[in-house]
Amino acid sequence: MTQERLERRLTAILAADVVGYSRLMGMDEEGTLAALKKVRREVADLKIAEHRGRIVQTGGDSLLAEFYSVVDAVRCAVEMQREMAGRNADMAKERRIEFRIGINLGDIIVDQNDIFGDGVNLAARLETLAEPGGICVSRVVRDQVRDKIGVSFGDMGEQRVKNIARPVRTYRVLLAAEARASSPPTQTVAPRPLADRPAIAVLPFNNVTGDAEQGYFVDGITEDIITALSKWRWFLVIARNSTFAYHGKSVDLKQVRGDLGVRYVLEGSVRKAGRRVRITCQLFDTADGTNLWAERYDRDLTDIFDVQDEITSRVVAAIEPALSRAESRRGATKSPEHMSAWDYCQRGFWHLNKLTGTDGAAAYGLFKTAIALDPDLAEAHLGLARALIAQWDYGSVEDFAPPVGEARQSGLRAAELDGENPYAQYVLAQTSHWAGDVQTAIAYASRAVELNVNFALGHFYLGVVLSLDGRHEEALQALDMGLRLSPRDPRMSTWLANKARALYHLQRYTEAIEAATAARRIRPHAYGLLVLAASCAQLERNEEAAKVLAEIRTLPGGSAQIARWYLDRYNDPTARAHMTEGLRKAGILDDEG
């Protein structure tokens, strides 16, 4: 009996999915359905037809289409996302209809009007890796369309996706708005994928209440955490569709480790009672089940979307440093013969977290070794820059210019290797600030926050340099955001000292004294003491100012030299004059200082 030959062909496959569909339907079922039909009719169907595509399947929140030309497929996706961005511009965030789109070029099986095969499956997996409003493509798609259409691509490294045997090299399409946002200009080159780069799976949160109507809220929190975590560049985040396969199931951590190849798992639960909600989160190491971090959040459900955004922000801001600490401990316990460049980096970060000049010097050597092993590892260059800054910051070098200059070169190299890493922008903000270029420092710090709104260090440093530019209200807002995102930050004394400065310049001297005193209790900080003395002097609390002055004079270099160094960092002459006035009243500077 002759076996019927299957029809095959090479085609470009576009898979699209509506972000937060369950949440939208739960909020307004009829309105969402009507809006989605309109978008399908006026945007998706129209664009696909314009670019000679064919709609293969549609579901409530999904769409599958094929194109004879991969260039047409990508152009169609770009035009769809740009059209949707324009339609959503004036719409409330919670009401927006946004698509994720994945595109692959592959061999497919055709059965009447339907298509099947790994090429189709991969397009669907790529869609889950895209950000809301974004497009994710396979390597073959990038190679075929590069230089043929007016977009560029950001390398996301190799991704493991469900039901695809090998890791997939993946790229995100950088639309025009994203390209414009990338200043200060750096060449965006992908971080080199590492076999031992950690991965995390966020499992669907458990709806403890059992109220099916709350399912969209519970799933929405999980989806938002996955999306926000994906903005961190140094670890991988498993896509939603892979983790939601565990929805409603009792899960063994080792099974998840084996299924998804992850080192860490985040679990959570949501319990609602009346207008109150309790959200519990736990982070586990899948190797031994160690609980690395846990937190509970109790909130009033006055605005369900505000609660969802706040919890997402707090969880994501807490998880990144928890993962960093875990990876640092892991690197610190490895024997040298088994250490990779990544492990040397993690051991270096372990030393940096000790916040001493000696540890900064030790970290410097470890990052140098990491770079020798892998010159294209962005994290190693970032670590080297931070180690140089630490040596100056904690007093183990006398002349700040050489380490700051070397740190800047390392930061620029890191940004060249990975232009979307917020840590690279943060380091460049620091070195620009210390080199006396406050405006450039503001640009870099702003870019760090644009890249990841949950990056506490970005907010902190933006506050530092905004105050030096005389923008004290904005500085205070940025510093308070950093404190909200990282309430137990290891450099809390530094950030509180800078908050005290912003308050001082707003002439809120009593509050400035409170912030500077809190900074001193944690760890005496030269600038915090200067602000404390100046604030006391402005309120004519002269005995307190004299005690602080005596404390400052015990620091290396003497009080006047330290004061002048900090005053030189100001970009705004009015703010500099105001601080000079307070330091003169405190007796730190003479009339010529």
N, C-alpha and C positions, 0 to 999 in steps of 0.2 A: 504493500500500500504506500503510495507516494505521500510524504508529509507536505502539507500546504506551506509554501514559502511565505514568511512574514514580510510585509512591506516595511522597509526601513528608509530613513533619510536623515541627512544632517540638517539641523535647523536650530534657530535661536529661540530659546524659551524664556518667556517673561512671566514671573509669578508675583502677584501683588496681594497684599493683605491689609485690612483696615486696623489701625492701631486702637487698642482699647475698645473693641466692638462690644464686648459684654457690658462694659461700664456705660457706654453710650445707650445701649438698648435698655439697660436697667434704669437709666435716668429719664429717657423719653423714647419709648418704643416706636410710636407712630411717627414722631418727628424725625427720629434717626433714619427710619426706613425711607421716608419721603426724601430726606436730604441725600441719602446714599443713592437712591434711584436717579436723582437729578445729577449728581456727580458722575455716575456711570454714563448717563446719556450725554451730558455736555462736555465731559472731559475724557474719561477712559475710553469709551466706545469710539468717540470721535477721533482721538489721537491714534488709536490702534488702526483705525481704517485709513487715516491720512498716511500712515507709514506702512501700508500694505501688509498689515498683520491680520491674524485670524484668531478670534476668541474661541478657545477650546472648551473651557469650563468656567462656570461662575457659581459661587456659593453665596451665602448670606454676607460674608465679609471677605471673600477671596475671589481671585480672578487668575486664570491661566490663559496665556496667548502664545502663539508661535509666529515667527517671522522668517522669511526666506533670507533676509539680510540681517546680520548681527549689528551692523551700523544703524539700520532702521530701528532695531529693537532698542538700542541705547538712546538714540535720539527721541524715540517715543517716550521712554521712561523719563528722560530729562525734561521734556516739555510737560509731561503730566505733573511732575513734582513742582516745577516752577509755576504752573497754573494753579495748583493746589495751594502753594505758598501765598500767592496773591489773594486767593479767595479767603484764606484763613487769617490774613494780616489784621483785620479789624474784628475778628470773632473771638469771643471768650475762649480761653484755653480749653476748658472742659467741654466746649461744644464743637471743637474742631474735628473734622474728618481728615485724618492723615493716613497716608499709605507707606508701608515698607515695600520695597521692590527688590527682587533678586533676578539676575539674568545669567543664563548659562548657554553655551554653544555645545551641542552634543548630538550623538546618534540616538535616534528615537525609533520606537515601534509604532506604526500607525494601524489603528483598528477602527475602521469606518471613520467617524469624526473625532475619535479620541486618540490621545498619544500617551505612551508609556515608556519606561526605561530609566536608567540611572541619570541620564541627561535631564529628565523632567524632575526627578527626585532632588537632584543637586540644586536646580533653580529654586525649588521650594525651601531648601535648607538655607540657601544664600539669603533669601528674603527675610528669614528670622534673624540674621546677623545684622541687617540694616537698621539704622536709627530711624525713628519717626521722621517722615519726609525725606528719607535717604534712599540710596540705591547701592546695592552690593553686587559685585560681579566676580566671576571666576577669572583665573589667569588667562585662559584662552580668549575670553571676551576682551580683556584689557589689551592683549597683544594684537588682536585683530582690528580694534577701533582706535588705538592710540595714534595721535597725530592726524586723525581723519575727522574728528568732531571737536568742538570748542570746549572741552572739559579736560581736567587732569584727574589723576587717580592717587589715592592714598593707600599704601600697602598695609593690610591688617595682619600680615604674617600667615602662617599655616594654621588652619582651624580644623578641629575635629567636629564632625557633624554626624548625626544619627543615621545609621544604615548606609554610610559611605565608608568603605574599608580604609582608605588612605586619607591622611590629612590633606586639606584643600587650600591651596594658596589663594587668598581672597583679597579683593580690592574694593574700596569705597569710592564712589564717584564724587569728586569735589566740584560742587556746583559753583557758579560765578560768585554768589554771595559769600561762600566759604573761602574762596580764593582771595577775595578782597579783604577778608577779616584777618588774614594771616600776617599783617605787619606787626612788629618790625620784620622786614623781609628776611626769610631764611629759606633755604632749599629744603623742601619736604621730601625726605627719603625714609623709607620704612625702617622700623627697628628690625634688626636681624632676629628671626625666630630662633628660640632656644628649646632644645628638647626638654630641659629641666625647668623651663619657665612654669611657675605654678598656675593652676587653674582652679576655679571655684564654680560650684553649681548652687544656684538659689532654688531650692525646692518649693513647690507651691505651698503657701501658708495654709494652715489648717483652720477651717471655719468651725471653731469650737461650739459656737452658739447653735449650729445646726439649722439656722434660718437660711433657706435657699436664696431668698431675696438679697441677702448680704454677700452672695458669692461674687458679684461683680466688684464689690469694694475690696474683698480679700484678694481676689486675683489681680485687681488693679495695683495693689501695693506690691505684690510679687513682681509684676511686669515692670513697674517703675523702678524698683531696686535693681533688676537685671539691666535695664537701660542705663541707669545712672552709673552702676559699677563698670559698665563697658567703656566708660570714658577714661578710666584709669588705663595706662598704657603698659604697665610692667607685669600684669598678670592677665590671664585669659578668663573669659566669662562664658559659660556654656549657654547656648541659645535657648530661648523660651520653649520652643516646641520640643526640645529634647528633655528638659526638666519637667515640663507639664505632663509627660508620659507617666510620672509618678503621682499624679493628682489622685487624692483620696486613698492612697495605698500606704500601708505600714512599710517603712523603708529601712533596710539595713545599710549602714554607712559603707561597709566593705563592698556591698553589691553596687552601690552608686559609684564607688571608686573604680570598680572593675568595668562597669558599663560605660562610664563617661570619661575615665582617665583623669579624675580630679583629685587634688590634694586636700581641698577644703570644701565643706558643705555648710550652707546657711539654712537653718530651719526656722519656722516661726508659726505663731498661732494668733488668731484674732477672736476675742470674746466681747460680745456686745450686750449691754444691759441698759435698756431705756435709751437715754441720750448719752451714755458713757460707753467708751470702748477701751479695752485693754489689749495692747499688742506686745507680744513677747518674742524675742529673737535670740537665737543661739548659733554660734559659729564653732564648728568642729573640725579637728584634724582627722581625716578619714583613715590615716595609718593606724592610729591607736585609740581613736574615739575621744581624745582630749578635748575638753571644752575650753576654747581659746577666748571666748568673749560671750557675754550674755547681758541683756538689758530688757527692762520692762517699761512700757510707755502707757500712761493712763491719760486719756484726753476726753473733753466734752465734744460731742459731734455737732457743734454749732454750724460748721461748714465742712462737709465731708471731704471736699477736694482740698481744702486748706490742710486738714488733718493728714490726708494722704501725702501731700507734698512735704509737709513738715517731717513726718515719720521717715519718709524715703530719704530726705536730706540728712537727718540725724543718723540713721542706720548706716548709710553709705560713708559718711564722714568718719564713723567709728570703725568700720570694717577695714578700711585701707591701712591705717596704722597697726591694727591688730594683726593683719596678714604680714605686714612688714616686720613686726617684732617676731612673729613665728618663723618667717624665712631667715631672719638674722640669727635666731637661736639655732636653727637647723644648720646654717653655714658655719656657725661657731663650733659645732660639735664634730664636724667632719675632719678626718685626718688628711694632711696635705696631699698624699698620693692619690686620694679620691676626689680632690676638689677641682671643679671646673671654673671657668671665668665667672659664671653666675654665682658660684659658692664663695669665691673670693670677694665679690661685690657684697654679698649678704654679710660676710664676716666684717667687712669694712663698715657697713651701716650699723652693725652691732656696736662697734667702737664709737661711731659718731653719736649714737644715742646716749652715750655716757656723759656727753657735754663737757669734756675737758680738753685742754690743749694737747696733753700727752696722748690721749686717745685719738685726737685729730691727726697727730703725726703717724700713729700706728695705722689708722685708716688709710692715710695717703699711700703708704707702702703697699697695702693690700689692693687698692684700686689700680696702682701702677702695674702690679702683677696681672690683674684682670685684663687690663688693656693690652699687655704683652701677649696674653693668651688669645684675646679676641679684640682686635683694634676697632671693630665695627659695633661693639656693644655700647649702646647709648648710655645705659645705666652706669657703666664703669666711668665714663667721662663725667657724668653728672656727679657721681660719688667723689671723684677726684676734686672737682670744683668745690663741693661742699666741705671736703676735708681741709682744703686750703683756707676756706673762709673760717672754719672752726678754729684753726691754729691762730689766726689773727683775733677772732672774736673772743677766744678764751685766754689770750695773753701769752702764747708761747713764741711769738715772733714780735720784734719791735717795729720794724718798718712794714706798713701794710701794703705799700705799692706793689712789690714783687709778687706776693701771693694773690693779691686781687687781680693783677694782670694775667697771671697764669690761670687763675680760676675763670676769668672771662674767656680765655681761649678754649678751655675745656668745656665751658657752657656753650660756646658757639659751635664746637664740634658735636656736642650732644644734640643741639637743635638742628644741625645739618643732617644728622643720622635719623632724628625723630622729631620733626617740626611740630608735631601735635602733642608732645609731652609737656604738661603744665610745669613739671619740675624744671625743665630746661629754661622756660620763660622766667620762672621764679629766681633761678640762679643768675640769669642775665639781669634781672631787675636789681638784685643785690649788688652785683659788681658795677652796674651803671650808677647806682646810688653812691657807692663809695668812691667812684671815680669822679663824682661831682656832677653827673648828668642826670638830674632829677626827671626831666621831661621824658627821656628815653626809658628811665626806670619805671615811670608811670605806664608807658606804652607796653612794656614787657609784663608788668604785673597785671594790667588790664587784660592782656592776651591770655595769661595763665587762668584767670577767672572765666574768660570766654570759653576756653577749652574745657574747663570742668568747674561748674558752678559750686560744687561741693569741696573744692580744694581750699582747705582752711588756710594754708600757708600763703596762697595767692591773695586771699582777702586780707590777711594780716599785713603782708608787705605792701599791698596797695594802700592800706591805711597809713603806713609809715611814710611813704613818699608823697602821698596827697597832702599830709600835714606840712611837710617841708616845702610844698608848693603854695601853702597858704589856704588850702581848701579843707578847712578843719571840720566842718559839718560832715562832708563826704568821708573824710578820714575816720571820723568817729563811727559812722555807719559801717564802713568796711571792717574796722577793728572789732566792732560788736558782732558782725556776722562771723568773723573768724572765731571769736570766743564762743559763739553759739554752736558752731560746727565742731570745735575741738575744745570742750570745756576743761579737759585735763591735759592740755598740751604741755610737753616737757619744757618748752621755752616760754611758759606762761609769764615769768617775770619780765621778759623782754617785751611781750605784747602789752602787758599792763602798764609798763613804763611809757610806752608810746601812746597808749590811751590817755595816760595822765598828761602827756604833752598836748594832745588835741584838746583836752578839757581846759588846760592852762590857757591856750590861745583863745578859747571861747570865753575866757574870764570866769570860768566855773571853778574857782580856785579850791573850794572846799572838796568838791568831787575829785579834783586833780590830786589833792593830798591823800584822799582815801585810796585812789588807784595806785599811786606811787608807794604808799605805805604797804599795800597788799603785795606789790612787786618786791619790796624789800624783805618782807616776811618769807617769801618763797626763796629768793636768792638776790642778794644785793647786786644792783645793776648800776653802773656808773651814771648812765643817763637818767635812770629813774631817780637817783639821789639828787642830781642837778635840778630836775623838775620839782622834786619835793622841796628843796631849799628855796627855789624861786617862788613857788606857790605860797609857802609859809611867809616869805618876805613880803609878798604882795598884800597879804592879810595882816601884816605887822605882827606876826607871831614870831618875834625875833629870837626868843630863847630856843624854840624848836629849830629855827633856821640855823642857829649857831651850832647846835648838836649835830645836825646833818652835815654842816660844813666841816666839822672836826672829823667826821667819818669819811668824807670825800678826800680829805688831805692825807689819809693813810694809804690811798690808792697810788700805784706807781705812776709817776709822771707829774703828780701834783694837780690840785684842783683847777688852776687857771689854764694849764696846758690842755687838760681834758675838755674843759668848757669850750675853749677856742676850737678844738678839733670838731666838736659836735656843732658848734655855730657855723663852721665852714660848710657843713652839709646842707644848710638851708638854701633854697632857691628863691624864696619870697623875702624881700628886704624888710617888709613890715613885720612879718613873723620873727625874723632874726632880731630886729630891734626890740620887739616885745620881750623875747627871751633874754636878750642882753640886759634889759632894764631890770628884770627880776633877779638875774645873777649878780648884778651890781648891788642891788638892795640887800642881797644875802651876804655880800662881802666876798664873793668868789672872784669877781672881776673888779679891778680898779676903774677909775674913770676913763683910762686909756685902753681898757681891755676889750 
